[in-house]
Amino acid sequence: MKYRLVARLRVVEGDTIVLGPGKADLLEALAESGSIRDAATRLGMSYMRAWSLIRIMNERFRKPLVEAVRGGSRRGGATLTPTGRAVLRLYRRMNSTSLRAAAPAFKELRRLLR
């Protein structure tokens, strides 16, 4: 079996996860699909759960990460704001930096695994 190291950084405030792997995946899926519903479906979560996660992020950052336009007769949509794109980029960079920093220790640890 090939072992791999996975970074799962979280930004927390009290008991609330403000940003973590799931929220970052939601932002990425939303950026790709332009739809909260489609992003939620892609990630296997309900539309209401996705909105709840977006609401948490939008409330905790100085500027909203997601802008949504209601549907109605013309289909609505959602986009990442410039702040949302920056937050996603920085979060992904933090994950990759932490993996690079942990690589030497993980190399030693792998020698101890079956």
Number of C-alpha atoms within 10 A of each C-alpha: 5 5 9 8 11 10 14 11 14 17 12 11 10 7 6 10 16 19 21 15 17 15 19 18 17 22 25 18 19 23 19 13 16 17 19 26 19 18 24 20 14 15 14 10 14 16 14 12 11 22 14 12 17 20 14 16 20 17 12 13 14 9 13 18 23 21 13 14 11 10 9 7 6 7 9 13 17 18 20 21 16 13 15 23 17 13 18 21 13 12 19 17 12 14 17 14 13 15 16 11 11 13 13 10 9 16 12 10 10 13 8 8 8 7
